[in-house]
Amino acid sequence: MKNLEAYKSVYFVGAGGIGMSALVRYCLSRGLRVAGYDRTPTHLTEQLQQEGAELFFDEDASLIPSYCRCANDTLVVYTPAIPADHSGLCYFMNNQFDVIKRAHLLGLITRSLKGLCFAGTHGKTTTSSMAAHIFNLSSVGANAFLGGILRNYDSNLILSQDSEYAVIEADEFDRSFHHLLPYIAVVTSTDADHLDIYGTEEAYLESFAHFTSLIQPGGALVMKKGIKMQPRLQEGVRLYSYSKDEGDFHAENIHIGDGCITFDFVTPEGRINDIELGVPVEINIENAIASMAVAWLCGVEADAMRQGIATFQGAKRRFEFWLRTPERVMIDDYAHHPDELRASIRSVKALYPHRKLSVIFQPHLYTRTRDFAPQFAEALSLADEVILLDIYPAREEPIEGVTSQIIFDKILSPQKELCRRDLLVERIKEYNFEVLLTLGAGDIDRLLPQICEIVQQ
């Protein structure tokens, strides 16, 4: 496989995805000609076009531009969500182009920079984004390839001409993170997910163990204390633990109240006092500890850590406040696994303990709904009021007998309702929300402006 510098152009199949779009931007920054395909235009694809990418929304191979038709000069990058019979992808496959997955390109980048790779069933987007912001404010600096649009920069890519580090969100889907060569790896959680890919929890955990074996000698693993996983480290790789209240890195003197969270950050050699969370939800204490642990290991100064956490605005769709007034609160979160739902709901209840909490949840994937329906119902039952939407299929075909009903039947909340997505906006006009939390990894975010307008009224 050639280095990226050996190509003149790159064609992205699935260019508008969050992870792919960061690589589109990176290739444009390197002076490469960039084209690509995505299924539908979005605000993000419009931004990429304005930045210089030539994008198409029809898979017809005849639309591939001439500068992407020379196999020697063009690298083709695709996302696993693209079907194997996609005509554009088939054209490249059948004509001896170098065709690689998105994760493979990230892997090439970690061979030329020191990769700071954040993995885990949940928490990796927020944790890696926090770390990217801290490094960017410090004298150390970093390049960053993120799985969310960081609100501080309105981008999922941060570039540094001088830094030797790259912050990378390491995705376990389709074993993508096995292409990486981390210098430092973080594992935030290993709760079973993507069982359509892995089949069993044991195979899922083995995948994470293999990921830890890729950490380079001289590097380190920062692992959440108590998670299910036996790391497999090369000689010369250091192991550190972290959690909210114990481990090599942890928090002390935590204060939660008046919409504010502060704590002291404890390291193996001392502490940094008075850390204040810019996004003050309880689960971000642990996210901040993991991100600061990596910063500390790379020599980032204490003031940059303190400033980075305090000014961090969050990634879009990760505990994003849409409305915060004395009467009404609306928060959106990308949570799509039962443990993520539980953590989100509990965090909001801790922030607003005396307010009615309403949740709108859009399940993501038929297989995930099938595998975790009781756990989803248990998590949602923590809310006072639940509106459950139909399943967002993403890459999947329907599975007989698998609908939102199998979650709905087990929800114990005093007020619950099944609602079709296309009827939601009209239906919620009948509700009187105090604190509203919207959850899911599908397309519920496209309705948020309308929902917010209704809540304000």
LUMMAR-773150 format. One line per field, with one value per residue (C-alpha): y, x, z; residue number from 1; residue in one letter. Coordinates in Angstrom, 1 decimal. Layout:
py <- (Y	...)
px <- (X	...)
pz <- (Z	...)
seq <- (NUM	...)
type <- (A	...)
//
This chain:
py <- (0.0	3.4	6.4	9.0	11.4	9.0	9.8	12.9	12.4	10.6	9.4	8.9	6.5	7.7	11.1	12.8	10.5	12.1	10.0	10.2	14.0	14.6	12.6	14.5	17.7	16.3	15.3	18.7	20.3	18.1	19.6	16.4	16.6	15.2	13.8	11.4	10.1	10.3	9.2	12.6	16.2	17.5	20.6	18.8	17.8	21.4	22.5	19.9	21.2	24.8	23.6	22.1	18.5	17.6	15.4	13.5	12.1	9.4	6.2	6.1	5.3	7.6	10.6	9.8	12.7	12.1	13.0	10.0	7.5	6.7	3.7	4.7	8.2	7.7	6.3	5.1	5.2	3.7	3.3	-0.2	1.2	1.3	-1.9	-4.2	-3.8	0.0	0.8	3.4	1.2	-1.8	0.3	0.9	-2.7	-4.0	-1.7	-2.4	0.8	0.9	0.6	0.8	1.3	4.6	3.0	1.9	5.6	6.5	3.7	5.2	8.5	6.8	5.5	9.0	10.6	9.4	8.2	9.0	6.6	6.7	3.5	2.2	1.3	4.8	7.9	7.9	10.9	13.2	12.0	12.4	15.8	17.0	15.8	17.5	20.8	20.6	19.8	22.5	25.1	23.9	24.3	20.6	20.8	17.9	16.9	15.5	13.2	13.2	11.3	14.4	18.0	19.9	23.0	25.0	24.7	23.7	20.9	17.3	18.1	20.0	20.5	21.3	21.9	21.2	18.6	15.0	13.8	12.8	12.4	9.7	8.2	4.5	2.8	-0.8	-1.3	-3.8	-4.1	-0.8	0.1	-2.9	-0.8	1.7	1.7	3.7	5.4	5.9	4.2	4.8	2.3	3.9	0.9	-2.6	-3.2	-5.5	-3.9	-4.5	-8.1	-8.2	-8.0	-9.9	-12.5	-12.9	-10.7	-12.9	-12.0	-8.3	-8.3	-10.2	-7.4	-4.8	-7.0	-7.2	-3.4	-3.1	-5.4	-2.8	-0.1	0.7	0.0	3.1	4.0	3.5	2.1	4.2	1.8	2.5	0.7	-2.4	-2.9	-6.4	-6.8	-8.4	-6.2	-7.8	-5.4	-5.5	-5.3	-1.6	-0.5	1.2	0.5	3.1	2.9	5.7	6.3	9.0	8.1	5.6	4.5	6.1	9.0	10.1	13.0	14.2	17.1	16.8	19.5	19.4	22.1	25.2	23.8	23.7	20.8	21.2	18.7	18.1	16.0	13.4	12.0	9.4	12.3	15.1	16.9	19.8	21.6	23.4	21.8	23.1	21.3	23.4	20.9	20.2	16.7	14.0	11.6	14.2	14.0	10.6	11.7	14.7	12.4	10.2	13.1	14.8	11.6	11.4	15.1	14.6	11.7	13.8	16.7	19.2	22.0	22.2	25.6	24.2	21.3	23.5	26.0	23.2	21.5	24.8	26.1	22.8	23.2	19.6	17.8	18.3	15.7	14.8	16.3	19.4	22.0	23.4	25.4	26.4	28.8	28.8	27.2	24.9	22.8	20.8	18.5	16.3	13.3	10.7	7.9	4.7	1.8	1.0	1.9	5.2	5.9	5.1	7.4	10.2	10.0	9.7	12.7	14.9	13.8	14.7	18.2	18.8	16.5	18.3	18.6	16.3	14.5	13.6	11.5	11.0	8.0	6.8	3.2	2.7	-0.6	-3.7	-5.9	-3.7	-3.4	-7.2	-7.8	-5.2	-4.6	-5.4	-3.2	-0.3	-0.5	-0.6	2.5	4.4	3.5	6.0	8.8	10.3	10.4	8.5	9.0	6.1	6.4	3.7	2.1	3.9	1.1	2.7	-0.1	-2.9	-4.6	-5.2	-8.3	-10.0	-9.3	-6.6	-3.2	-0.5	-2.3	-4.9	-2.1	-0.2	-3.1	-3.4	0.4	1.1	4.9	6.3	8.1	6.4	6.6	5.0	7.6	7.5	9.9	11.7	12.5	13.5	17.3	17.6	15.2	16.9	20.1	18.4	18.0	20.4	19.7	20.8	19.0	17.3	14.8	13.6	10.4	8.3	7.9	8.0	11.1	12.6	15.5	16.8	17.5	19.3	22.9	22.3	20.5	23.3	25.9	24.0	23.6	27.3	28.2)
px <- (0.0	1.4	1.6	-1.1	1.5	1.8	-1.7	-3.0	-6.7	-8.9	-12.5	-14.7	-17.7	-19.9	-18.2	-20.9	-20.5	-19.1	-15.9	-15.4	-15.9	-13.0	-10.8	-12.2	-11.1	-7.7	-7.1	-8.1	-5.7	-2.9	-3.6	-5.2	-8.1	-11.1	-14.4	-17.0	-20.5	-23.1	-26.8	-28.4	-27.2	-26.9	-25.5	-22.2	-22.0	-22.7	-19.8	-17.5	-18.4	-17.7	-14.3	-13.4	-14.8	-16.7	-19.6	-22.4	-25.6	-26.2	-24.2	-23.9	-20.3	-20.4	-20.4	-16.9	-14.8	-11.9	-9.2	-10.4	-10.2	-6.5	-5.8	-2.2	-3.1	-6.4	-7.0	-10.6	-11.9	-15.3	-17.3	-18.7	-22.2	-22.0	-23.5	-21.2	-23.2	-22.9	-22.1	-19.4	-17.6	-17.9	-16.3	-13.2	-13.1	-13.2	-10.5	-7.6	-7.8	-6.4	-9.7	-9.5	-11.9	-12.0	-10.3	-7.4	-6.7	-6.8	-4.3	-2.0	-2.1	-1.2	2.0	3.3	1.9	1.6	-2.0	-4.0	-6.8	-10.1	-12.2	-15.2	-18.8	-19.8	-18.0	-15.4	-16.7	-17.0	-13.7	-11.7	-13.3	-12.3	-8.8	-8.6	-9.7	-7.3	-4.3	-5.3	-5.2	-1.8	1.7	1.7	-1.0	-2.6	-4.3	-7.7	-10.1	-13.4	-16.7	-18.7	-18.9	-17.1	-19.1	-16.0	-14.8	-17.9	-15.8	-14.7	-11.1	-8.4	-5.1	-1.6	1.4	3.9	2.4	3.5	0.1	-3.2	-6.3	-8.5	-11.9	-11.3	-14.5	-15.1	-17.8	-16.7	-13.4	-12.3	-10.0	-7.8	-6.2	-4.8	-1.3	-1.9	0.8	-1.7	-5.1	-8.1	-10.8	-13.9	-16.3	-16.8	-20.5	-21.6	-22.8	-22.8	-23.7	-24.8	-21.1	-19.5	-22.1	-21.2	-20.1	-16.9	-16.0	-16.7	-14.4	-11.7	-11.8	-11.0	-8.2	-6.7	-6.9	-4.8	-2.2	-1.6	-0.3	3.3	6.1	6.8	3.1	0.3	-3.2	-5.6	-8.4	-11.7	-11.4	-13.6	-14.6	-14.8	-11.6	-8.2	-5.8	-3.0	-0.1	3.3	6.4	7.1	3.5	2.4	-1.1	-3.1	-6.6	-9.2	-12.7	-14.7	-13.6	-10.7	-7.8	-4.5	-6.5	-9.7	-11.7	-11.9	-13.9	-16.8	-19.4	-22.7	-25.3	-26.8	-26.1	-22.4	-19.9	-16.4	-13.8	-10.1	-8.2	-5.9	-2.9	-0.2	2.0	-0.2	-3.4	-4.9	-7.5	-10.8	-11.6	-15.0	-17.0	-18.1	-20.8	-22.0	-23.5	-22.3	-21.1	-18.6	-16.6	-15.3	-15.0	-12.9	-10.7	-9.9	-9.1	-6.9	-5.1	-3.9	-3.0	-1.0	0.9	1.8	3.1	0.2	0.4	-2.2	-3.6	-4.4	-6.3	-8.2	-9.1	-9.9	-12.4	-14.0	-14.4	-15.4	-18.8	-19.3	-19.8	-23.1	-25.7	-23.6	-25.6	-26.3	-28.5	-31.0	-32.9	-32.1	-34.5	-36.0	-39.2	-38.0	-34.9	-34.3	-31.3	-30.3	-28.0	-26.8	-27.2	-28.3	-27.2	-29.1	-26.2	-25.9	-29.6	-29.4	-26.4	-28.0	-31.3	-29.6	-27.4	-30.4	-32.3	-29.3	-29.1	-32.9	-34.0	-37.4	-38.5	-40.6	-38.3	-39.8	-37.8	-38.3	-36.3	-35.7	-34.3	-31.3	-31.1	-33.4	-30.6	-29.8	-33.5	-33.8	-30.7	-31.4	-35.1	-35.5	-32.5	-33.8	-37.2	-35.5	-33.4	-36.4	-38.5	-36.3	-38.1	-41.4	-42.8	-41.6	-42.5	-41.1	-40.5	-40.3	-36.9	-34.4	-33.0	-29.8	-28.0	-30.4	-33.5	-36.5	-36.5	-39.9	-41.4	-38.9	-40.5	-40.5	-43.4	-41.1	-39.5	-42.7	-44.5	-41.9	-41.6	-42.8	-43.0	-46.4	-46.9	-45.8	-46.7	-45.8	-45.5	-44.5	-41.7	-43.7	-46.4	-44.1	-44.0	-47.8	-48.3	-45.9	-48.0	-50.3	-47.6	-46.3	-42.6	-40.5	-37.2	-37.2	-34.4	-34.3	-32.2	-31.1	-28.5	-30.9	-32.4	-34.3	-31.9	-33.5	-36.7	-34.9	-35.4	-39.2	-39.3	-37.4	-39.8	-42.8	-41.1	-40.4	-44.0)
pz <- (0.0	-1.1	1.2	0.8	-0.8	-3.7	-5.0	-6.8	-6.1	-3.6	-4.2	-1.1	-1.3	1.5	1.7	3.9	7.0	10.1	10.1	6.4	6.1	8.5	6.0	3.1	4.8	5.6	2.0	0.8	3.3	1.8	-1.7	-3.2	-5.6	-3.8	-5.2	-3.9	-3.5	-0.8	-0.8	0.0	0.3	3.8	5.5	6.0	2.3	1.3	3.6	1.9	-1.5	-0.5	0.8	-2.6	-2.8	-5.9	-4.6	-6.4	-5.1	-7.7	-7.7	-11.5	-12.3	-15.3	-13.0	-11.6	-12.8	-15.2	-12.6	-10.5	-13.4	-13.3	-11.1	-10.4	-9.2	-7.4	-3.9	-3.2	0.3	1.3	4.5	5.5	5.3	1.5	-0.1	-2.0	-5.2	-5.3	-9.0	-8.3	-5.8	-8.2	-11.0	-8.8	-7.6	-11.1	-12.5	-10.1	-8.1	-4.5	-2.6	1.2	4.1	6.0	9.0	6.7	5.8	9.5	10.0	7.4	9.3	12.6	10.9	10.4	13.6	17.2	17.4	20.5	19.9	21.9	21.8	23.6	23.2	24.4	25.4	22.7	20.7	23.7	25.2	22.0	21.3	24.8	24.3	20.9	22.4	25.3	23.0	20.6	23.4	24.6	23.4	22.4	19.8	17.8	14.6	15.3	13.4	15.3	15.2	15.8	14.8	17.7	18.5	19.4	15.8	13.8	12.4	13.0	11.9	13.7	11.9	13.3	11.2	14.0	16.3	16.3	17.7	16.1	18.2	16.6	17.5	17.2	15.9	16.8	14.2	11.6	13.5	12.0	14.9	14.1	11.3	13.8	15.4	18.6	20.6	23.5	23.5	25.7	26.3	27.9	28.0	26.5	26.9	24.1	20.9	17.2	17.7	14.1	13.3	16.3	17.0	20.7	23.6	23.8	20.2	20.9	24.0	22.0	19.4	22.1	23.4	19.9	19.7	22.8	21.4	18.6	21.0	20.1	22.6	24.6	24.5	27.0	27.6	29.7	30.6	32.5	35.9	36.2	32.6	31.0	29.1	29.5	27.7	25.6	25.7	24.0	26.1	26.9	27.0	30.2	31.7	33.6	35.1	35.5	36.7	38.4	41.9	41.8	39.7	38.6	37.3	39.1	40.6	44.1	45.8	43.2	43.6	41.6	41.8	40.3	36.8	37.5	38.2	39.6	40.8	41.4	38.9	40.5	38.6	39.7	40.7	42.0	41.2	39.3	41.4	40.4	37.1	35.9	33.2	30.3	29.6	33.2	33.1	35.5	32.8	31.6	34.8	33.7	30.1	31.2	33.4	30.5	28.1	30.7	31.5	27.9	27.9	31.1	29.6	26.6	28.8	28.3	30.8	33.7	32.6	29.1	30.7	33.0	30.2	27.8	30.0	31.1	27.5	25.9	24.3	23.3	20.1	18.3	19.4	22.5	25.4	23.4	25.1	22.6	25.2	28.8	30.5	34.0	32.6	29.9	29.2	26.0	25.5	22.6	22.9	20.4	22.9	21.1	23.5	26.7	28.9	27.1	27.6	31.3	31.8	29.8	31.7	35.1	34.3	33.4	36.5	38.7	37.1	37.4	40.3	40.9	37.3	35.1	32.6	29.2	26.8	23.0	21.8	18.2	18.3	15.9	14.0	14.0	15.3	18.2	19.1	18.9	21.1	23.8	23.9	27.7	28.5	26.5	28.3	31.7	30.9	29.5	32.5	34.5	32.7	33.8	30.3	27.1	23.5	21.5	17.7	15.1	14.4	12.2	10.0	8.8	6.8	7.7	6.2	8.5	10.8	11.2	14.6	15.5	16.0	18.7	20.2	21.8	23.8	24.4	26.1	28.8	29.6	33.2	33.0	34.1	30.7	27.5	23.8	20.5	17.7	14.1	13.2	10.6	13.1	16.0	15.5	15.5	18.3	20.8	20.5	23.0	25.6	28.2	28.7	31.6	30.8	27.4	26.4	22.8	22.2	19.3	16.5	13.6	12.0	14.9	14.8	11.7	13.7	16.5	15.3	15.0	18.3	20.0	18.6	20.0	23.5	23.6	23.0)
seq <- (1	2	3	4	5	6	7	8	9	10	11	12	13	14	15	16	17	18	19	20	21	22	23	24	25	26	27	28	29	30	31	32	33	34	35	36	37	38	39	40	41	42	43	44	45	46	47	48	49	50	51	52	53	54	55	56	57	58	59	60	61	62	63	64	65	66	67	68	69	70	71	72	73	74	75	76	77	78	79	80	81	82	83	84	85	86	87	88	89	90	91	92	93	94	95	96	97	98	99	100	101	102	103	104	105	106	107	108	109	110	111	112	113	114	115	116	117	118	119	120	121	122	123	124	125	126	127	128	129	130	131	132	133	134	135	136	137	138	139	140	141	142	143	144	145	146	147	148	149	150	151	152	153	154	155	156	157	158	159	160	161	162	163	164	165	166	167	168	169	170	171	172	173	174	175	176	177	178	179	180	181	182	183	184	185	186	187	188	189	190	191	192	193	194	195	196	197	198	199	200	201	202	203	204	205	206	207	208	209	210	211	212	213	214	215	216	217	218	219	220	221	222	223	224	225	226	227	228	229	230	231	232	233	234	235	236	237	238	239	240	241	242	243	244	245	246	247	248	249	250	251	252	253	254	255	256	257	258	259	260	261	262	263	264	265	266	267	268	269	270	271	272	273	274	275	276	277	278	279	280	281	282	283	284	285	286	287	288	289	290	291	292	293	294	295	296	297	298	299	300	301	302	303	304	305	306	307	308	309	310	311	312	313	314	315	316	317	318	319	320	321	322	323	324	325	326	327	328	329	330	331	332	333	334	335	336	337	338	339	340	341	342	343	344	345	346	347	348	349	350	351	352	353	354	355	356	357	358	359	360	361	362	363	364	365	366	367	368	369	370	371	372	373	374	375	376	377	378	379	380	381	382	383	384	385	386	387	388	389	390	391	392	393	394	395	396	397	398	399	400	401	402	403	404	405	406	407	408	409	410	411	412	413	414	415	416	417	418	419	420	421	422	423	424	425	426	427	428	429	430	431	432	433	434	435	436	437	438	439	440	441	442	443	444	445	446	447	448	449	450	451	452	453	454	455	456	457)
type <- (M	K	N	L	E	A	Y	K	S	V	Y	F	V	G	A	G	G	I	G	M	S	A	L	V	R	Y	C	L	S	R	G	L	R	V	A	G	Y	D	R	T	P	T	H	L	T	E	Q	L	Q	Q	E	G	A	E	L	F	F	D	E	D	A	S	L	I	P	S	Y	C	R	C	A	N	D	T	L	V	V	Y	T	P	A	I	P	A	D	H	S	G	L	C	Y	F	M	N	N	Q	F	D	V	I	K	R	A	H	L	L	G	L	I	T	R	S	L	K	G	L	C	F	A	G	T	H	G	K	T	T	T	S	S	M	A	A	H	I	F	N	L	S	S	V	G	A	N	A	F	L	G	G	I	L	R	N	Y	D	S	N	L	I	L	S	Q	D	S	E	Y	A	V	I	E	A	D	E	F	D	R	S	F	H	H	L	L	P	Y	I	A	V	V	T	S	T	D	A	D	H	L	D	I	Y	G	T	E	E	A	Y	L	E	S	F	A	H	F	T	S	L	I	Q	P	G	G	A	L	V	M	K	K	G	I	K	M	Q	P	R	L	Q	E	G	V	R	L	Y	S	Y	S	K	D	E	G	D	F	H	A	E	N	I	H	I	G	D	G	C	I	T	F	D	F	V	T	P	E	G	R	I	N	D	I	E	L	G	V	P	V	E	I	N	I	E	N	A	I	A	S	M	A	V	A	W	L	C	G	V	E	A	D	A	M	R	Q	G	I	A	T	F	Q	G	A	K	R	R	F	E	F	W	L	R	T	P	E	R	V	M	I	D	D	Y	A	H	H	P	D	E	L	R	A	S	I	R	S	V	K	A	L	Y	P	H	R	K	L	S	V	I	F	Q	P	H	L	Y	T	R	T	R	D	F	A	P	Q	F	A	E	A	L	S	L	A	D	E	V	I	L	L	D	I	Y	P	A	R	E	E	P	I	E	G	V	T	S	Q	I	I	F	D	K	I	L	S	P	Q	K	E	L	C	R	R	D	L	L	V	E	R	I	K	E	Y	N	F	E	V	L	L	T	L	G	A	G	D	I	D	R	L	L	P	Q	I	C	E	I	V	Q	Q)
//
